[in-house]
Amino acid sequence: MKTEHGYYRLKEMRSREELQKYYSGKYYQESKGSYQPSYPEEEKRYFFNKIEQKFTVATGLIKKPGRDKPHFLDVGCGEGWALKYFKNKAWEVLGLDYSMFGCKSQNPDCAENVQVGEIEEKLATLKGKGECFDVVLLDNVLEHVLDPLALLELCRAVVSERGVLIVEVPNDFSVLQRHVYEKKYIDRPFWIAKPDHVSYFDKDGLVSLGNAAGWDCKSLMGDFPIDMNLFNAGTNYVKNPAVGKDCHRARIEIENLMHDISLEKVVALYTILAEMGIGRELVAFFQRKGAV
């Protein structure tokens, strides 16, 4: 169903307790989603390239943190790639997640920076202590939670005055997805991922929800439009899942190549794609309303 803020959500959802058990006990261990026991070096480079793009935009918005050593919070830190990147940049880092498994598996040197538990409760504790962070990241988290508005409001309480909240979500019910479905290049809305994804955002729904939570969207980025493969019968990974790995491998190689050519230009390209509503992911950069 479509919400008042313009994004879609499931009519029937798991309880908070069921979600916590699912993510703490199964998600990484069973390699759910894109998580794997190990990754080739090219894919690890891709992870860090994508984080560098976010870092570049976010720090450009902050301009100058209000303290000598800036602080980074990763809400739903997963395997710890962003923690690793910001730690290498000499930031003070903290990660929150339902499970330590992913971070211990991929970036064990960051495990000491992770707090395990229900992320809303952990955020509320940080708020109560008066903690604040210069960059807060929600990377593929918002679509999973029962109350995304409340989560964005909690994040607002722990972001510093000039800080940035980065929210990355799948770009769902996008113009491209709707087109290939209407043209019958695919036989189902494959982006609906029950029960894992509770909410589904396009650019307008994400910005609208952010505004309702007291945020101004300062910038939007898309990313590689892998769904364009659905126009071609030979690369249509919805009708033929066997080609999915090759499509993903090509995406990694192309994204890394473009990043190597020019970080600034690839950020500009993805900004234009976001304005068009194109790209498999959306990244929004929010600052508090009224922030100078």
Phi and psi in degrees as GROMACS dihedral restraints (atoms count N, CA, C in turn):
[ dihedral_restraints ]
;  ai    aj    ak    al  type     phi  dphi    fc
    3     4     5     6     1   -92.1    20    10
    4     5     6     7     1   134.8    20    10
    6     7     8     9     1   -90.2    20    10
    7     8     9    10     1   174.1    20    10
    9    10    11    12     1   -64.9    20    10
   10    11    12    13     1   -21.0    20    10
   12    13    14    15     1   -94.4    20    10
   13    14    15    16     1     3.8    20    10
   15    16    17    18     1    91.2    20    10
   16    17    18    19     1     5.1    20    10
   18    19    20    21     1  -107.1    20    10
   19    20    21    22     1   166.9    20    10
   21    22    23    24     1  -102.9    20    10
   22    23    24    25     1   151.4    20    10
   24    25    26    27     1  -145.3    20    10
   25    26    27    28     1   157.0    20    10
   27    28    29    30     1   -67.3    20    10
   28    29    30    31     1   147.3    20    10
   30    31    32    33     1   -75.9    20    10
   31    32    33    34     1   -37.2    20    10
   33    34    35    36     1  -113.8    20    10
   34    35    36    37     1   128.8    20    10
   36    37    38    39     1  -131.8    20    10
   37    38    39    40     1   157.7    20    10
   39    40    41    42     1   -71.0    20    10
   40    41    42    43     1   160.6    20    10
   42    43    44    45     1   -76.2    20    10
   43    44    45    46     1   164.2    20    10
   45    46    47    48     1   -58.9    20    10
   46    47    48    49     1   -39.5    20    10
   48    49    50    51     1   -66.1    20    10
   49    50    51    52     1   -40.4    20    10
   51    52    53    54     1   -64.8    20    10
   52    53    54    55     1   -41.0    20    10
   54    55    56    57     1   -63.5    20    10
   55    56    57    58     1   -43.6    20    10
   57    58    59    60     1   -62.3    20    10
   58    59    60    61     1   -42.5    20    10
   60    61    62    63     1   -64.4    20    10
   61    62    63    64     1   -39.8    20    10
   63    64    65    66     1   -62.3    20    10
   64    65    66    67     1   -50.1    20    10
   66    67    68    69     1   -75.9    20    10
   67    68    69    70     1   -31.1    20    10
   69    70    71    72     1   -78.5    20    10
   70    71    72    73     1   -30.4    20    10
   72    73    74    75     1  -107.4    20    10
   73    74    75    76     1   -16.5    20    10
   75    76    77    78     1  -129.3    20    10
   76    77    78    79     1   -34.8    20    10
   78    79    80    81     1   -58.7    20    10
   79    80    81    82     1   -56.2    20    10
   81    82    83    84     1   -77.2    20    10
   82    83    84    85     1   -40.5    20    10
   84    85    86    87     1   -58.9    20    10
   85    86    87    88     1   -33.5    20    10
   87    88    89    90     1  -100.3    20    10
   88    89    90    91     1    14.1    20    10
   90    91    92    93     1    53.2    20    10
   91    92    93    94     1    47.2    20    10
   93    94    95    96     1   -70.3    20    10
   94    95    96    97     1   155.4    20    10
   96    97    98    99     1    61.2    20    10
   97    98    99   100     1  -132.5    20    10
   99   100   101   102     1   -95.9    20    10
  100   101   102   103     1     4.4    20    10
  102   103   104   105     1   -77.8    20    10
  103   104   105   106     1   137.1    20    10
  105   106   107   108     1  -134.5    20    10
  106   107   108   109     1   159.3    20    10
  108   109   110   111     1   -62.1    20    10
  109   110   111   112     1   -32.3    20    10
  111   112   113   114     1  -152.2    20    10
  112   113   114   115     1   161.1    20    10
  114   115   116   117     1  -132.6    20    10
  115   116   117   118     1   145.1    20    10
  117   118   119   120     1   -67.3    20    10
  118   119   120   121     1   157.8    20    10
  120   121   122   123     1   -59.2    20    10
  121   122   123   124     1   -35.4    20    10
  123   124   125   126     1   -61.8    20    10
  124   125   126   127     1   -36.4    20    10
  126   127   128   129     1   -75.2    20    10
  127   128   129   130     1   -36.3    20    10
  129   130   131   132     1   -62.3    20    10
  130   131   132   133     1   -40.0    20    10
  132   133   134   135     1   -63.2    20    10
  133   134   135   136     1   -36.9    20    10
  135   136   137   138     1   -62.4    20    10
  136   137   138   139     1   -45.3    20    10
  138   139   140   141     1   -55.0    20    10
  139   140   141   142     1   -48.9    20    10
  141   142   143   144     1   -70.8    20    10
  142   143   144   145     1   -32.7    20    10
  144   145   146   147     1   -62.4    20    10
  145   146   147   148     1   -43.9    20    10
  147   148   149   150     1   -64.4    20    10
  148   149   150   151     1   -37.5    20    10
  150   151   152   153     1   -68.1    20    10
  151   152   153   154     1   -38.9    20    10
  153   154   155   156     1   -61.8    20    10
  154   155   156   157     1   -37.2    20    10
  156   157   158   159     1   -62.2    20    10
  157   158   159   160     1   -43.6    20    10
  159   160   161   162     1   -65.3    20    10
  160   161   162   163     1   -43.5    20    10
  162   163   164   165     1   -58.9    20    10
  163   164   165   166     1   -42.0    20    10
  165   166   167   168     1   -62.8    20    10
  166   167   168   169     1   -46.1    20    10
  168   169   170   171     1   -67.8    20    10
  169   170   171   172     1   -45.8    20    10
  171   172   173   174     1   -63.3    20    10
  172   173   174   175     1   -47.3    20    10
  174   175   176   177     1   -69.0    20    10
  175   176   177   178     1   -27.7    20    10
  177   178   179   180     1   -66.5    20    10
  178   179   180   181     1   -32.5    20    10
  180   181   182   183     1   -76.1    20    10
  181   182   183   184     1   -38.5    20    10
  183   184   185   186     1   -68.7    20    10
  184   185   186   187     1   -35.9    20    10
  186   187   188   189     1    69.4    20    10
  187   188   189   190     1   -68.3    20    10
  189   190   191   192     1  -144.5    20    10
  190   191   192   193     1   115.5    20    10
  192   193   194   195     1   -60.4    20    10
  193   194   195   196     1   154.6    20    10
  195   196   197   198     1   -81.4    20    10
  196   197   198   199     1    11.9    20    10
  198   199   200   201     1  -147.7    20    10
  199   200   201   202     1   163.0    20    10
  201   202   203   204     1   -65.9    20    10
  202   203   204   205     1   -41.9    20    10
  204   205   206   207     1  -113.7    20    10
  205   206   207   208     1   103.8    20    10
  207   208   209   210     1   -67.2    20    10
  208   209   210   211     1   157.9    20    10
  210   211   212   213     1  -114.0    20    10
  211   212   213   214     1   139.1    20    10
  213   214   215   216     1  -124.5    20    10
  214   215   216   217     1   133.1    20    10
  216   217   218   219     1  -122.1    20    10
  217   218   219   220     1   125.5    20    10
  219   220   221   222     1  -110.2    20    10
  220   221   222   223     1   107.0    20    10
  222   223   224   225     1   -89.0    20    10
  223   224   225   226     1   108.4    20    10
  225   226   227   228     1    84.8    20    10
  226   227   228   229     1    58.3    20    10
  228   229   230   231     1   -75.6    20    10
  229   230   231   232     1   -11.3    20    10
  231   232   233   234     1    57.1    20    10
  232   233   234   235     1  -121.3    20    10
  234   235   236   237     1   -87.2    20    10
  235   236   237   238     1    -0.7    20    10
  237   238   239   240     1    85.6    20    10
  238   239   240   241     1    16.9    20    10
  240   241   242   243     1   -65.4    20    10
  241   242   243   244     1   -43.3    20    10
  243   244   245   246     1   -69.2    20    10
  244   245   246   247     1   -38.2    20    10
  246   247   248   249     1   -57.5    20    10
  247   248   249   250     1   -45.5    20    10
  249   250   251   252     1   -60.2    20    10
  250   251   252   253     1   -45.7    20    10
  252   253   254   255     1   -62.0    20    10
  253   254   255   256     1   -51.3    20    10
  255   256   257   258     1   -68.3    20    10
  256   257   258   259     1   -33.4    20    10
  258   259   260   261     1   -64.1    20    10
  259   260   261   262     1   -40.2    20    10
  261   262   263   264     1   -66.6    20    10
  262   263   264   265     1   -21.3    20    10
  264   265   266   267     1   -87.4    20    10
  265   266   267   268     1     7.7    20    10
  267   268   269   270     1    68.9    20    10
  268   269   270   271     1    28.6    20    10
  270   271   272   273     1   -86.7    20    10
  271   272   273   274     1   153.9    20    10
  273   274   275   276     1   -78.6    20    10
  274   275   276   277     1   125.6    20    10
  276   277   278   279     1  -123.7    20    10
  277   278   279   280     1   148.5    20    10
  279   280   281   282     1  -145.1    20    10
  280   281   282   283     1   134.6    20    10
  282   283   284   285     1  -119.3    20    10
  283   284   285   286     1   144.7    20    10
  285   286   287   288     1  -119.9    20    10
  286   287   288   289     1   136.6    20    10
  288   289   290   291     1  -162.5    20    10
  289   290   291   292     1   163.0    20    10
  291   292   293   294     1   -72.1    20    10
  292   293   294   295     1   -22.4    20    10
  294   295   296   297     1  -142.1    20    10
  295   296   297   298     1   147.9    20    10
  297   298   299   300     1   -92.8    20    10
  298   299   300   301     1    -8.2    20    10
  300   301   302   303     1   -58.0    20    10
  301   302   303   304     1   -49.5    20    10
  303   304   305   306     1   -61.9    20    10
  304   305   306   307     1   -45.8    20    10
  306   307   308   309     1   -67.1    20    10
  307   308   309   310     1   -42.3    20    10
  309   310   311   312     1   -62.9    20    10
  310   311   312   313     1   -33.1    20    10
  312   313   314   315     1   -72.8    20    10
  313   314   315   316     1   -43.4    20    10
  315   316   317   318     1  -102.4    20    10
  316   317   318   319     1   -37.1    20    10
  318   319   320   321     1  -137.0    20    10
  319   320   321   322     1    67.8    20    10
  321   322   323   324     1   -61.1    20    10
  322   323   324   325     1   -23.7    20    10
  324   325   326   327     1   -70.6    20    10
  325   326   327   328     1   -11.1    20    10
  327   328   329   330     1  -102.4    20    10
  328   329   330   331     1    -3.4    20    10
  330   331   332   333     1   -60.6    20    10
  331   332   333   334     1   -32.3    20    10
  333   334   335   336     1   -66.0    20    10
  334   335   336   337     1   -14.7    20    10
  336   337   338   339     1   -98.9    20    10
  337   338   339   340     1     9.4    20    10
  339   340   341   342     1  -109.7    20    10
  340   341   342   343     1   134.7    20    10
  342   343   344   345     1  -107.6    20    10
  343   344   345   346     1   130.0    20    10
  345   346   347   348     1  -101.6    20    10
  346   347   348   349     1   136.1    20    10
  348   349   350   351     1   154.6    20    10
  349   350   351   352     1  -171.2    20    10
  351   352   353   354     1   -71.1    20    10
  352   353   354   355     1   121.4    20    10
  354   355   356   357     1   -66.2    20    10
  355   356   357   358     1   -35.6    20    10
  357   358   359   360     1   -63.9    20    10
  358   359   360   361     1   -38.8    20    10
  360   361   362   363     1   -66.3    20    10
  361   362   363   364     1   -40.9    20    10
  363   364   365   366     1   -64.4    20    10
  364   365   366   367     1   -41.1    20    10
  366   367   368   369     1   -63.9    20    10
  367   368   369   370     1   -41.4    20    10
  369   370   371   372     1   -62.2    20    10
  370   371   372   373     1   -37.0    20    10
  372   373   374   375     1   -65.7    20    10
  373   374   375   376     1   -44.0    20    10
  375   376   377   378     1   -61.4    20    10
  376   377   378   379     1   -41.3    20    10
  378   379   380   381     1   -60.6    20    10
  379   380   381   382     1   -45.2    20    10
  381   382   383   384     1   -63.1    20    10
  382   383   384   385     1   -29.6    20    10
  384   385   386   387     1   -83.8    20    10
  385   386   387   388     1    -5.7    20    10
  387   388   389   390     1    75.8    20    10
  388   389   390   391     1    20.8    20    10
  390   391   392   393     1   -71.3    20    10
  391   392   393   394     1   145.6    20    10
  393   394   395   396     1  -142.8    20    10
  394   395   396   397     1   152.7    20    10
  396   397   398   399     1  -132.4    20    10
  397   398   399   400     1   147.0    20    10
  399   400   401   402     1   -80.0    20    10
  400   401   402   403     1   -31.6    20    10
  402   403   404   405     1  -134.4    20    10
  403   404   405   406     1   129.4    20    10
  405   406   407   408     1  -119.3    20    10
  406   407   408   409     1   131.9    20    10
  408   409   410   411     1  -115.0    20    10
  409   410   411   412     1   129.7    20    10
  411   412   413   414     1  -118.2    20    10
  412   413   414   415     1    93.5    20    10
  414   415   416   417     1  -103.7    20    10
  415   416   417   418     1   105.8    20    10
  417   418   419   420     1    55.0    20    10
  418   419   420   421     1    50.4    20    10
  420   421   422   423     1  -119.3    20    10
  421   422   423   424     1   -43.5    20    10
  423   424   425   426     1   -58.3    20    10
  424   425   426   427     1   -34.0    20    10
  426   427   428   429     1   -71.4    20    10
  427   428   429   430     1   -14.3    20    10
  429   430   431   432     1   -94.4    20    10
  430   431   432   433     1   -23.8    20    10
  432   433   434   435     1   -84.2    20    10
  433   434   435   436     1   157.4    20    10
  435   436   437   438     1   -74.3    20    10
  436   437   438   439     1   -33.0    20    10
  438   439   440   441     1  -130.9    20    10
  439   440   441   442     1    82.5    20    10
  441   442   443   444     1   -62.9    20    10
  442   443   444   445     1   -32.3    20    10
  444   445   446   447     1   -63.0    20    10
  445   446   447   448     1   -46.5    20    10
  447   448   449   450     1   -62.2    20    10
  448   449   450   451     1   -37.1    20    10
  450   451   452   453     1   -65.7    20    10
  451   452   453   454     1   -42.2    20    10
  453   454   455   456     1   -65.8    20    10
  454   455   456   457     1   -34.1    20    10
  456   457   458   459     1   -68.5    20    10
  457   458   459   460     1   -39.2    20    10
  459   460   461   462     1   -63.5    20    10
  460   461   462   463     1   -41.6    20    10
  462   463   464   465     1   -62.1    20    10
  463   464   465   466     1   -36.4    20    10
  465   466   467   468     1   -60.4    20    10
  466   467   468   469     1   -31.6    20    10
  468   469   470   471     1   -74.5    20    10
  469   470   471   472     1   -15.9    20    10
  471   472   473   474     1  -116.1    20    10
  472   473   474   475     1     7.2    20    10
  474   475   476   477     1   -94.2    20    10
  475   476   477   478     1   134.9    20    10
  477   478   479   480     1   -64.3    20    10
  478   479   480   481     1   166.5    20    10
  480   481   482   483     1   -55.1    20    10
  481   482   483   484     1   -41.7    20    10
  483   484   485   486     1  -103.6    20    10
  484   485   486   487     1    12.1    20    10
  486   487   488   489     1   -74.1    20    10
  487   488   489   490     1   175.2    20    10
  489   490   491   492     1  -129.1    20    10
  490   491   492   493     1   135.2    20    10
  492   493   494   495     1  -102.6    20    10
  493   494   495   496     1   123.0    20    10
  495   496   497   498     1  -104.4    20    10
  496   497   498   499     1   122.6    20    10
  498   499   500   501     1  -120.6    20    10
  499   500   501   502     1   118.8    20    10
  501   502   503   504     1  -113.2    20    10
  502   503   504   505     1   130.5    20    10
  504   505   506   507     1  -139.3    20    10
  505   506   507   508     1   157.4    20    10
  507   508   509   510     1   -61.9    20    10
  508   509   510   511     1   140.9    20    10
  510   511   512   513     1   -86.6    20    10
  511   512   513   514     1    92.2    20    10
  513   514   515   516     1  -107.9    20    10
  514   515   516   517     1   152.4    20    10
  516   517   518   519     1    56.8    20    10
  517   518   519   520     1    35.0    20    10
  519   520   521   522     1   -74.5    20    10
  520   521   522   523     1   166.7    20    10
  522   523   524   525     1   -61.1    20    10
  523   524   525   526     1   -36.0    20    10
  525   526   527   528     1   -70.3    20    10
  526   527   528   529     1   -44.9    20    10
  528   529   530   531     1   -62.6    20    10
  529   530   531   532     1   -44.5    20    10
  531   532   533   534     1   -60.5    20    10
  532   533   534   535     1   -39.0    20    10
  534   535   536   537     1   -63.6    20    10
  535   536   537   538     1   -49.6    20    10
  537   538   539   540     1   -68.5    20    10
  538   539   540   541     1   -27.7    20    10
  540   541   542   543     1   -73.3    20    10
  541   542   543   544     1   -43.7    20    10
  543   544   545   546     1   -65.1    20    10
  544   545   546   547     1   -33.9    20    10
  546   547   548   549     1   -81.1    20    10
  547   548   549   550     1    -3.9    20    10
  549   550   551   552     1    66.7    20    10
  550   551   552   553     1    26.3    20    10
  552   553   554   555     1   -71.2    20    10
  553   554   555   556     1   -22.3    20    10
  555   556   557   558     1  -128.3    20    10
  556   557   558   559     1   156.2    20    10
  558   559   560   561     1  -105.0    20    10
  559   560   561   562     1     4.4    20    10
  561   562   563   564     1  -160.3    20    10
  562   563   564   565     1   156.3    20    10
  564   565   566   567     1   -77.4    20    10
  565   566   567   568     1    83.3    20    10
  567   568   569   570     1   -60.6    20    10
  568   569   570   571     1   -20.4    20    10
  570   571   572   573     1   -74.7    20    10
  571   572   573   574     1   -13.0    20    10
  573   574   575   576     1   -77.3    20    10
  574   575   576   577     1   112.0    20    10
  576   577   578   579     1  -116.6    20    10
  577   578   579   580     1    77.6    20    10
  579   580   581   582     1   -82.7    20    10
  580   581   582   583     1   142.1    20    10
  582   583   584   585     1   -95.1    20    10
  583   584   585   586     1     4.9    20    10
  585   586   587   588     1   -60.9    20    10
  586   587   588   589     1   -47.2    20    10
  588   589   590   591     1   -98.3    20    10
  589   590   591   592     1   118.4    20    10
  591   592   593   594     1   -86.3    20    10
  592   593   594   595     1   -40.0    20    10
  594   595   596   597     1  -120.9    20    10
  595   596   597   598     1   154.9    20    10
  597   598   599   600     1  -135.1    20    10
  598   599   600   601     1   123.1    20    10
  600   601   602   603     1  -118.8    20    10
  601   602   603   604     1   136.8    20    10
  603   604   605   606     1  -105.4    20    10
  604   605   606   607     1  -175.5    20    10
  606   607   608   609     1   -64.5    20    10
  607   608   609   610     1   -39.2    20    10
  609   610   611   612     1   -68.6    20    10
  610   611   612   613     1   -41.4    20    10
  612   613   614   615     1   -66.0    20    10
  613   614   615   616     1   -38.5    20    10
  615   616   617   618     1   -67.0    20    10
  616   617   618   619     1   -45.4    20    10
  618   619   620   621     1   -65.8    20    10
  619   620   621   622     1   -40.6    20    10
  621   622   623   624     1   -62.6    20    10
  622   623   624   625     1   -43.1    20    10
  624   625   626   627     1   -65.0    20    10
  625   626   627   628     1   -41.1    20    10
  627   628   629   630     1   -59.9    20    10
  628   629   630   631     1   -43.4    20    10
  630   631   632   633     1   -59.7    20    10
  631   632   633   634     1   -41.3    20    10
  633   634   635   636     1   -64.3    20    10
  634   635   636   637     1   -26.6    20    10
  636   637   638   639     1   -91.6    20    10
  637   638   639   640     1     5.4    20    10
  639   640   641   642     1    93.1    20    10
  640   641   642   643     1    22.8    20    10
  642   643   644   645     1  -112.9    20    10
  643   644   645   646     1   149.3    20    10
  645   646   647   648     1  -105.7    20    10
  646   647   648   649     1   130.6    20    10
  648   649   650   651     1   -82.6    20    10
  649   650   651   652     1   114.1    20    10
  651   652   653   654     1   -91.3    20    10
  652   653   654   655     1   -23.6    20    10
  654   655   656   657     1  -162.0    20    10
  655   656   657   658     1   151.9    20    10
  657   658   659   660     1  -131.7    20    10
  658   659   660   661     1   139.3    20    10
  660   661   662   663     1  -126.5    20    10
  661   662   663   664     1   142.8    20    10
  663   664   665   666     1   -95.3    20    10
  664   665   666   667     1  -158.4    20    10
  666   667   668   669     1  -153.3    20    10
  667   668   669   670     1  -162.9    20    10
  669   670   671   672     1   -57.3    20    10
  670   671   672   673     1   127.0    20    10
  672   673   674   675     1   -81.3    20    10
  673   674   675   676     1    69.7    20    10
  675   676   677   678     1   -61.7    20    10
  676   677   678   679     1   -24.2    20    10
  678   679   680   681     1   -65.8    20    10
  679   680   681   682     1   -12.6    20    10
  681   682   683   684     1   -64.0    20    10
  682   683   684   685     1   -19.9    20    10
  684   685   686   687     1   -61.4    20    10
  685   686   687   688     1   -20.2    20    10
  687   688   689   690     1   -74.4    20    10
  688   689   690   691     1   -12.9    20    10
  690   691   692   693     1   -75.4    20    10
  691   692   693   694     1   -20.3    20    10
  693   694   695   696     1  -108.7    20    10
  694   695   696   697     1   122.5    20    10
  696   697   698   699     1   -59.2    20    10
  697   698   699   700     1   -31.2    20    10
  699   700   701   702     1   -74.5    20    10
  700   701   702   703     1   -20.0    20    10
  702   703   704   705     1  -121.9    20    10
  703   704   705   706     1    14.4    20    10
  705   706   707   708     1   -77.6    20    10
  706   707   708   709     1    96.4    20    10
  708   709   710   711     1   -76.9    20    10
  709   710   711   712     1    -8.9    20    10
  711   712   713   714     1   -78.9    20    10
  712   713   714   715     1   -48.1    20    10
  714   715   716   717     1   -75.3    20    10
  715   716   717   718     1   -30.0    20    10
  717   718   719   720     1  -131.2    20    10
  718   719   720   721     1    85.4    20    10
  720   721   722   723     1   -57.5    20    10
  721   722   723   724     1   -20.1    20    10
  723   724   725   726     1   -62.6    20    10
  724   725   726   727     1   -24.6    20    10
  726   727   728   729     1   -89.8    20    10
  727   728   729   730     1    -1.8    20    10
  729   730   731   732     1   -60.2    20    10
  730   731   732   733     1   -41.9    20    10
  732   733   734   735     1   -63.9    20    10
  733   734   735   736     1   -39.9    20    10
  735   736   737   738     1   -66.9    20    10
  736   737   738   739     1   -37.8    20    10
  738   739   740   741     1   -63.9    20    10
  739   740   741   742     1   -41.2    20    10
  741   742   743   744     1   -66.3    20    10
  742   743   744   745     1   -44.1    20    10
  744   745   746   747     1   -60.7    20    10
  745   746   747   748     1   -42.2    20    10
  747   748   749   750     1   -63.9    20    10
  748   749   750   751     1   -41.1    20    10
  750   751   752   753     1   -57.8    20    10
  751   752   753   754     1   -46.6    20    10
  753   754   755   756     1   -58.7    20    10
  754   755   756   757     1   -47.6    20    10
  756   757   758   759     1   -65.9    20    10
  757   758   759   760     1   -42.8    20    10
  759   760   761   762     1   -66.0    20    10
  760   761   762   763     1   -44.4    20    10
  762   763   764   765     1   -62.2    20    10
  763   764   765   766     1   -43.5    20    10
  765   766   767   768     1   -63.7    20    10
  766   767   768   769     1   -39.4    20    10
  768   769   770   771     1   -62.3    20    10
  769   770   771   772     1   -48.0    20    10
  771   772   773   774     1   -63.4    20    10
  772   773   774   775     1   -38.8    20    10
  774   775   776   777     1   -62.4    20    10
  775   776   777   778     1   -40.5    20    10
  777   778   779   780     1   -67.6    20    10
  778   779   780   781     1   -32.4    20    10
  780   781   782   783     1   -65.8    20    10
  781   782   783   784     1   -48.7    20    10
  783   784   785   786     1  -167.9    20    10
  784   785   786   787     1   114.5    20    10
  786   787   788   789     1   -61.3    20    10
  787   788   789   790     1   -45.7    20    10
  789   790   791   792     1   -63.5    20    10
  790   791   792   793     1   -41.3    20    10
  792   793   794   795     1   -73.1    20    10
  793   794   795   796     1   -33.6    20    10
  795   796   797   798     1   -70.7    20    10
  796   797   798   799     1   -33.9    20    10
  798   799   800   801     1   -63.8    20    10
  799   800   801   802     1   -43.1    20    10
  801   802   803   804     1   -63.3    20    10
  802   803   804   805     1   -40.2    20    10
  804   805   806   807     1   -62.6    20    10
  805   806   807   808     1   -46.2    20    10
  807   808   809   810     1   -69.8    20    10
  808   809   810   811     1   -27.0    20    10
  810   811   812   813     1   -66.4    20    10
  811   812   813   814     1   -41.9    20    10
  813   814   815   816     1   -65.8    20    10
  814   815   816   817     1   -41.8    20    10
  816   817   818   819     1   -60.8    20    10
  817   818   819   820     1   -40.1    20    10
  819   820   821   822     1   -62.6    20    10
  820   821   822   823     1   -41.0    20    10
  822   823   824   825     1   -60.9    20    10
  823   824   825   826     1   -30.8    20    10
  825   826   827   828     1   -85.4    20    10
  826   827   828   829     1    -7.5    20    10
  828   829   830   831     1    78.7    20    10
  829   830   831   832     1    22.4    20    10
  831   832   833   834     1  -113.4    20    10
  832   833   834   835     1   145.8    20    10
  834   835   836   837     1   126.2    20    10
  835   836   837   838     1   143.4    20    10
  837   838   839   840     1   -71.1    20    10
  838   839   840   841     1   -27.4    20    10
  840   841   842   843     1  -120.6    20    10
  841   842   843   844     1   156.6    20    10
  843   844   845   846     1  -121.9    20    10
  844   845   846   847     1   137.6    20    10
  846   847   848   849     1  -124.9    20    10
  847   848   849   850     1   118.6    20    10
  849   850   851   852     1  -107.6    20    10
  850   851   852   853     1   139.0    20    10
  852   853   854   855     1  -112.3    20    10
  853   854   855   856     1   111.0    20    10
  855   856   857   858     1  -108.6    20    10
  856   857   858   859     1   145.3    20    10
  858   859   860   861     1  -128.4    20    10
  859   860   861   862     1   156.8    20    10
  861   862   863   864     1   -56.4    20    10
  862   863   864   865     1   142.5    20    10
  864   865   866   867     1   -60.2    20    10
  865   866   867   868     1   131.2    20    10
  867   868   869   870     1    87.6    20    10
  868   869   870   871     1    -2.1    20    10
  870   871   872   873     1   -66.2    20    10
  871   872   873   874     1   138.2    20    10
